[in-house]
């Protein structure tokens, strides 16, 4: 695997520089004429914030080279138009979480190239601390080509990442709900987890549903277990003898509802993800000249098809979407 090439700023700010070299670098870059080659003469800088953004252009482009803009869409459009009027072709700003996303989209829509800078690459280099000076500092570093652009997904893949990250949050929420269910059962001294390996499997959820519906007989609850459960009926019944306090049953119900809602949200994300992947055009490959013969038949080892486990989605998301994909209900059954 090829080693990632560092930017000039990363090399200059390397920890191998001693104190004297860092002090010399500080004076050189902060000087009016640092003696460096200008790489981007039409560069600007933006310090993105929550309530407002500070933008800077070269001093010879505008009598007021630093301006503050609000975070509303109208103000962001006004910032982009100001950059265009000042002849700015590229802008550098730090990747400050979600605050930079709307600004990035609007600037690129107006034909301005945006360089998202990793804050780690600038923290060790002497710079300015105020908002006004920070945007000027980013503009100056970008003018001399000392900043490296961060990786950004293509626009058509941003939707996939958004949906996948949203689904990942629902998976974590479902895991916390399972822990809450286990805690409520333990406080009732229901040792179901000692008899059944997974309380969210077919047997465990059937028994918990019967408990929430008012069933208290341990042997009737044990009869709900699947035949593949290794524990005997007597062992399961003994684990279901506990106290049935109303507040603890209410807590268990809340945890179960939370768990089921998280899985409902995951299924909705799967359907949205499948619909978007099906709408993407298939990738085209360069075909060899001449007639194309039949494809070789791939032999597959005999055996059952691999089923999704846990919270995995049904389709193979790494495959090329050359045909519509359908996602069935998540298979989270275990015994």
C-alpha positions in Angstrom: 0.0 0.0 0.0 1.4 3.4 -1.1 2.4 5.7 1.7 0.2 8.9 1.9 2.1 12.0 0.8 2.2 14.7 3.4 1.5 18.4 2.6 4.1 21.1 2.9 2.5 22.3 6.1 2.6 18.8 7.6 6.3 18.4 6.8 7.1 21.9 8.1 5.2 21.4 11.3 6.7 18.0 12.0 7.7 17.4 15.6 11.3 16.7 14.5 11.8 20.5 14.3 13.5 21.9 17.3 12.5 25.0 19.1 14.8 27.3 17.2 13.6 26.0 13.9 10.0 26.4 14.9 10.6 30.0 16.0 12.3 30.7 12.7 9.4 29.1 10.8 7.0 31.3 12.8 8.8 34.5 11.8 9.0 33.4 8.2 5.4 32.5 7.6 4.1 35.5 9.6 6.2 37.9 7.7 4.7 40.2 5.1 7.0 38.6 2.4 7.8 35.1 3.6 9.8 34.3 0.4 7.5 31.4 -0.5 6.1 30.6 -3.9 2.5 31.7 -4.5 0.6 28.7 -5.5 -3.0 30.0 -5.3 -3.1 33.8 -6.1 -6.9 33.9 -6.0 -7.3 32.2 -2.5 -9.6 33.1 0.3 -10.1 31.8 3.8 -13.2 31.1 6.0 -13.4 30.5 9.7 -16.7 28.6 10.1 -18.7 28.8 13.3 -22.1 28.1 14.7 -23.7 31.5 14.6 -21.6 33.3 12.0 -18.7 32.8 9.6 -15.7 35.1 9.0 -14.4 35.3 5.5 -11.2 36.8 4.2 -9.9 37.8 0.7 -6.6 39.3 -0.4 -6.2 42.9 0.8 -6.0 44.3 -2.7 -9.4 42.8 -3.7 -11.7 44.8 -1.4 -11.5 47.8 1.0 -12.9 45.6 3.7 -11.0 42.3 3.2 -12.5 40.5 6.2 -16.3 40.3 6.6 -18.6 38.5 8.9 -21.6 36.6 7.5 -24.5 34.9 9.3 -25.3 31.2 9.1 -28.6 31.6 7.2 -28.7 30.4 3.6 -29.2 33.9 2.3 -26.0 35.0 4.1 -24.1 32.1 2.7 -25.2 32.9 -0.8 -24.1 36.5 -0.2 -20.7 35.3 0.9 -20.3 33.2 -2.3 -21.3 36.2 -4.4 -18.8 38.4 -2.5 -16.0 35.8 -3.2 -16.9 35.8 -6.9 -16.9 39.6 -7.1 -13.5 39.6 -5.5 -12.1 37.1 -8.0 -11.6 34.4 -5.4 -11.4 30.9 -7.1 -10.5 28.7 -4.2 -11.3 28.9 -0.4 -9.7 27.1 2.5 -11.6 26.4 5.7 -11.3 23.9 8.5 -13.5 20.9 8.6 -15.5 21.9 11.7 -18.1 19.1 12.0 -21.4 19.8 10.4 -21.1 23.6 10.4 -19.0 23.5 7.3 -21.3 21.2 5.2 -23.9 23.9 4.1 -21.2 26.4 3.4 -19.3 23.8 1.4 -22.3 23.0 -0.7 -23.2 26.6 -1.5 -19.7 27.7 -2.3 -19.2 24.7 -4.7 -22.6 25.5 -6.3 -21.2 29.0 -7.2 -18.1 27.5 -8.8 -15.7 28.1 -6.0 -13.2 25.2 -5.1 -13.3 24.6 -1.4 -10.3 23.0 0.4 -11.4 21.3 3.7 -8.4 21.4 6.0 -7.8 19.0 8.9 -7.4 21.0 12.1 -4.6 18.6 13.2 -2.4 19.8 10.4 -2.5 23.5 11.5 -2.5 23.2 15.3 1.3 22.9 15.6 2.0 25.8 13.2 2.1 29.2 14.7 -1.1 31.1 13.8 -3.8 33.4 15.0 -6.4 32.8 17.6 -9.2 35.3 16.9 -11.9 34.7 14.3 -10.8 37.6 12.2 -7.2 36.6 12.2 -7.9 32.9 11.8 -9.6 33.3 8.4 -6.7 35.5 7.2 -4.2 32.9 8.5 -6.0 30.1 6.5 -6.0 32.3 3.4 -2.3 33.0 3.7 -1.4 29.3 4.2 -3.6 28.3 1.3 -2.0 31.0 -0.9 1.4 29.5 -0.5 0.1 25.9 -1.0 0.8 24.8 2.5 -2.6 23.1 3.0 -3.8 19.7 1.8 -7.4 19.0 0.9 -9.2 16.4 2.9 -11.0 13.4 1.3 -14.6 13.9 0.4 -17.0 11.4 -1.0 -18.6 12.0 -4.4 -22.0 13.7 -4.2 -24.0 10.6 -5.2 -22.4 8.6 -2.4 -23.1 11.2 0.4 -26.7 9.8 0.6 -25.4 6.3 1.1 -23.1 7.4 4.0 -25.8 9.5 5.6 -28.3 6.5 5.6 -25.6 4.1 6.7 -24.5 6.2 9.7 -28.1 6.8 10.7 -28.7 3.0 10.6 -25.5 2.5 12.7 -27.0 4.8 15.4 -30.2 2.7 15.5 -28.1 -0.4 15.9 -26.3 1.1 19.0 -29.7 2.2 20.3 -31.0 -1.4 20.0 -28.0 -2.7 21.9 -28.7 -0.3 24.7 -32.3 -1.3 24.8 -31.3 -5.0 25.2 -29.1 -4.1 28.1 -32.1 -2.2 29.7 -34.3 -5.3 29.2 -31.7 -7.5 30.9 -31.4 -5.0 33.8 -35.2 -5.0 34.3 -35.3 -8.8 34.3 -32.5 -9.1 36.7 -34.1 -6.7 39.2 -37.2 -8.9 39.1 -34.8 -11.9 39.6 -35.8 -13.4 36.3 -32.7 -15.3 35.3 -33.8 -15.9 31.7 -30.4 -15.2 30.3 -28.9 -18.1 32.2 -31.3 -20.6 30.5 -31.5 -19.0 27.0 -28.4 -17.6 25.3 -30.2 -14.6 23.7 -33.2 -13.0 25.3 -33.9 -11.2 22.0 -34.3 -14.5 20.0 -37.6 -16.2 19.2 -37.9 -18.0 22.5 -36.8 -15.0 24.6 -39.1 -12.5 22.9 -42.1 -14.9 23.1 -41.6 -15.3 26.9 -41.1 -11.6 27.5 -44.2 -10.8 25.4 -46.2 -13.3 27.5 -44.9 -11.6 30.7 -46.0 -8.2 29.5 -49.4 -9.7 28.6 -49.9 -10.8 32.2 -48.8 -14.4 32.3 -47.1 -15.3 35.6 -47.1 -19.1 35.6 -43.5 -20.2 35.2 -44.3 -23.5 33.5 -46.6 -21.9 31.0 -43.9 -19.4 30.1 -41.4 -22.2 29.8 -43.7 -24.0 27.3 -43.1 -21.1 24.9 -39.5 -21.9 24.4 -38.4 -23.3 21.0 -37.6 -27.0 20.8 -34.1 -26.1 19.8 -33.3 -24.6 23.1 -31.0 -26.9 25.0 -32.2 -26.0 28.5 -34.9 -28.2 29.8 -38.5 -27.1 30.6 -37.7 -27.4 34.3 -34.6 -25.2 34.1 -36.4 -22.5 32.1 -39.3 -22.6 34.6 -36.9 -22.2 37.5 -35.3 -19.2 35.9 -38.7 -17.5 35.5 -39.6 -17.5 39.2 -39.3 -13.9 40.5 -41.1 -10.9 41.8 -43.6 -9.2 39.5 -43.5 -5.6 40.7 -45.6 -3.3 38.6 -42.9 -0.7 38.3 -40.3 -3.2 37.1 -42.8 -4.7 34.5 -43.4 -1.2 33.3 -39.7 -0.6 32.9 -39.4 -3.9 31.0 -42.2 -2.8 28.7 -40.5 0.5 28.0 -37.2 -1.3 27.1 -39.0 -3.7 24.8 -40.8 -0.9 23.0 -37.5 1.0 22.6 -35.9 -2.2 21.2 -38.7 -2.8 18.7 -38.7 0.9 17.6 -35.0 0.8 16.9 -35.4 -2.2 14.7 -38.3 -0.5 12.9 -36.0 2.4 12.2 -33.3 0.1 10.9 -35.7 -1.5 8.5 -36.8 1.9 7.2 -33.2 2.8 6.6 -32.7 -0.5 4.7 -35.6 0.2 2.5 -34.4 3.8 1.8 -30.9 2.6 1.1 -32.1 -0.2 -1.2 -34.2 2.3 -3.2 -31.4 4.7 -3.6 -28.9 2.0 -4.6 -31.3 0.7 -7.2 -31.6 4.2 -8.7 -27.9 4.5 -9.3 -26.7 3.7 -12.9 -24.6 0.6 -13.3 -20.9 1.1 -13.7 -19.5 0.7 -17.3 -16.3 -1.2 -18.0 -14.1 -1.2 -21.0 -15.0 -4.3 -23.1 -12.4 -6.0 -25.2 -12.5 -5.6 -29.0 -14.1 -8.5 -31.0 -16.8 -10.9 -30.1 -17.4 -11.6 -26.4 -17.8 -15.2 -25.6 -19.9 -16.7 -22.8 -18.9 -16.0 -19.2 -17.1 -18.8 -17.4 -19.4 -20.7 -15.0 -18.3 -20.2 -11.4 -18.5 -23.3 -9.3 -19.7 -22.8 -5.7 -19.1 -25.1 -2.9 -22.2 -27.1 -1.9 -23.9 -25.9 1.3 -26.5 -23.5 2.6 -26.4 -19.9 1.6 -24.9 -17.6 4.1 -27.6 -15.8 6.1 -27.2 -12.4 7.7 -26.4 -12.5 11.4 -27.5 -10.1 14.1 -28.2 -6.6 12.7 -26.6 -7.2 9.3 -28.7 -6.1 6.3 -30.0 -8.7 3.9 -28.4 -7.6 0.6 -24.7 -7.5 -0.2 -24.0 -3.7 -0.2 -20.5 -4.2 -1.7 -22.0 -5.7 -4.9 -22.6 -3.5 -8.0 -26.2 -2.4 -8.1 -26.9 -3.5 -11.7 -30.5 -4.4 -10.9 -33.1 -3.4 -8.3 -32.2 -4.6 -4.8 -34.9 -5.7 -2.3 -34.3 -5.8 1.4 -36.4 -8.1 3.5 -37.1 -7.7 7.1 -33.9 -8.0 9.2 -33.2 -11.6 10.2 -32.4 -11.3 13.8 -33.7 -14.6 14.9 -31.7 -16.7 17.3 -32.6 -19.4 19.7 
